[in-house]
Amino acid sequence: MHCMVTLQQGFFILPNFFAVLSFIALGLFLWVVMTRLQRQRVQTHQADLQRMLSLLDDAYHDGRINKETYLRQRTLLLKNNK
């Protein structure tokens, strides 16, 4: 009878251990995925800002906008994209 109780207790402990281990693995997986997505968003945002600044520089150097407009737009871009 004592062996039966120990066997039953072991049976219930083992699935709980695997359930906890599964939740830990799932949490780790989600953390890795979310970290990579965030890193991609930041890199994309920085690349977009550089493209916008490059277009603004080109417009100024080509004479399509004056210095005042160039400085105002550049300041706005840098201020809004920190």
Rosetta constraint file for C-alpha pairs under 8 A:
AtomPair CA 1 CA 5 HARMONIC 6.54 0.50
AtomPair CA 2 CA 6 HARMONIC 6.39 0.50
AtomPair CA 3 CA 7 HARMONIC 6.06 0.50
AtomPair CA 4 CA 8 HARMONIC 6.16 0.50
AtomPair CA 5 CA 9 HARMONIC 6.13 0.50
AtomPair CA 6 CA 10 HARMONIC 6.10 0.50
AtomPair CA 7 CA 11 HARMONIC 6.16 0.50
AtomPair CA 8 CA 12 HARMONIC 6.42 0.50
AtomPair CA 9 CA 13 HARMONIC 6.22 0.50
AtomPair CA 10 CA 14 HARMONIC 6.12 0.50
AtomPair CA 11 CA 15 HARMONIC 6.93 0.50
AtomPair CA 12 CA 16 HARMONIC 6.58 0.50
AtomPair CA 13 CA 17 HARMONIC 6.25 0.50
AtomPair CA 14 CA 18 HARMONIC 6.43 0.50
AtomPair CA 15 CA 19 HARMONIC 6.06 0.50
AtomPair CA 16 CA 20 HARMONIC 6.16 0.50
AtomPair CA 17 CA 21 HARMONIC 6.09 0.50
AtomPair CA 18 CA 22 HARMONIC 5.94 0.50
AtomPair CA 19 CA 23 HARMONIC 6.27 0.50
AtomPair CA 20 CA 24 HARMONIC 6.25 0.50
AtomPair CA 21 CA 25 HARMONIC 6.19 0.50
AtomPair CA 22 CA 26 HARMONIC 6.06 0.50
AtomPair CA 23 CA 27 HARMONIC 6.03 0.50
AtomPair CA 24 CA 28 HARMONIC 6.16 0.50
AtomPair CA 25 CA 29 HARMONIC 6.12 0.50
AtomPair CA 26 CA 30 HARMONIC 6.17 0.50
AtomPair CA 27 CA 31 HARMONIC 6.12 0.50
AtomPair CA 28 CA 32 HARMONIC 6.28 0.50
AtomPair CA 29 CA 33 HARMONIC 6.29 0.50
AtomPair CA 30 CA 34 HARMONIC 6.04 0.50
AtomPair CA 31 CA 35 HARMONIC 6.03 0.50
AtomPair CA 32 CA 36 HARMONIC 6.27 0.50
AtomPair CA 33 CA 37 HARMONIC 6.24 0.50
AtomPair CA 34 CA 38 HARMONIC 6.14 0.50
AtomPair CA 35 CA 39 HARMONIC 6.22 0.50
AtomPair CA 36 CA 40 HARMONIC 6.22 0.50
AtomPair CA 37 CA 41 HARMONIC 6.25 0.50
AtomPair CA 38 CA 42 HARMONIC 6.29 0.50
AtomPair CA 39 CA 43 HARMONIC 6.23 0.50
AtomPair CA 40 CA 44 HARMONIC 6.04 0.50
AtomPair CA 41 CA 45 HARMONIC 6.03 0.50
AtomPair CA 42 CA 46 HARMONIC 6.20 0.50
AtomPair CA 43 CA 47 HARMONIC 6.19 0.50
AtomPair CA 44 CA 48 HARMONIC 6.12 0.50
AtomPair CA 45 CA 49 HARMONIC 6.24 0.50
AtomPair CA 46 CA 50 HARMONIC 6.26 0.50
AtomPair CA 47 CA 51 HARMONIC 6.26 0.50
AtomPair CA 48 CA 52 HARMONIC 6.23 0.50
AtomPair CA 49 CA 53 HARMONIC 6.17 0.50
AtomPair CA 49 CA 77 HARMONIC 7.56 0.50
AtomPair CA 49 CA 81 HARMONIC 7.30 0.50
AtomPair CA 50 CA 54 HARMONIC 6.05 0.50
AtomPair CA 51 CA 55 HARMONIC 6.17 0.50
AtomPair CA 52 CA 56 HARMONIC 6.18 0.50
AtomPair CA 53 CA 57 HARMONIC 6.08 0.50
AtomPair CA 53 CA 74 HARMONIC 6.88 0.50
AtomPair CA 53 CA 77 HARMONIC 7.69 0.50
AtomPair CA 54 CA 58 HARMONIC 6.13 0.50
AtomPair CA 55 CA 59 HARMONIC 6.18 0.50
AtomPair CA 56 CA 60 HARMONIC 6.27 0.50
AtomPair CA 56 CA 70 HARMONIC 6.85 0.50
AtomPair CA 56 CA 73 HARMONIC 7.87 0.50
AtomPair CA 56 CA 74 HARMONIC 7.38 0.50
AtomPair CA 57 CA 61 HARMONIC 6.11 0.50
AtomPair CA 57 CA 70 HARMONIC 7.66 0.50
AtomPair CA 58 CA 62 HARMONIC 5.95 0.50
AtomPair CA 59 CA 63 HARMONIC 6.25 0.50
AtomPair CA 59 CA 64 HARMONIC 5.19 0.50
AtomPair CA 59 CA 65 HARMONIC 6.06 0.50
AtomPair CA 60 CA 64 HARMONIC 5.92 0.50
AtomPair CA 60 CA 65 HARMONIC 5.17 0.50
AtomPair CA 60 CA 66 HARMONIC 6.39 0.50
AtomPair CA 60 CA 67 HARMONIC 6.99 0.50
AtomPair CA 60 CA 70 HARMONIC 6.27 0.50
AtomPair CA 65 CA 69 HARMONIC 6.26 0.50
AtomPair CA 65 CA 70 HARMONIC 6.47 0.50
AtomPair CA 66 CA 70 HARMONIC 6.16 0.50
AtomPair CA 67 CA 71 HARMONIC 6.08 0.50
AtomPair CA 68 CA 72 HARMONIC 6.11 0.50
AtomPair CA 69 CA 73 HARMONIC 5.98 0.50
AtomPair CA 70 CA 74 HARMONIC 5.98 0.50
AtomPair CA 71 CA 75 HARMONIC 6.01 0.50
AtomPair CA 72 CA 76 HARMONIC 6.23 0.50
AtomPair CA 73 CA 77 HARMONIC 6.13 0.50
AtomPair CA 74 CA 78 HARMONIC 6.20 0.50
AtomPair CA 75 CA 79 HARMONIC 5.91 0.50
AtomPair CA 76 CA 80 HARMONIC 5.94 0.50
AtomPair CA 77 CA 81 HARMONIC 6.01 0.50
AtomPair CA 78 CA 82 HARMONIC 6.37 0.50
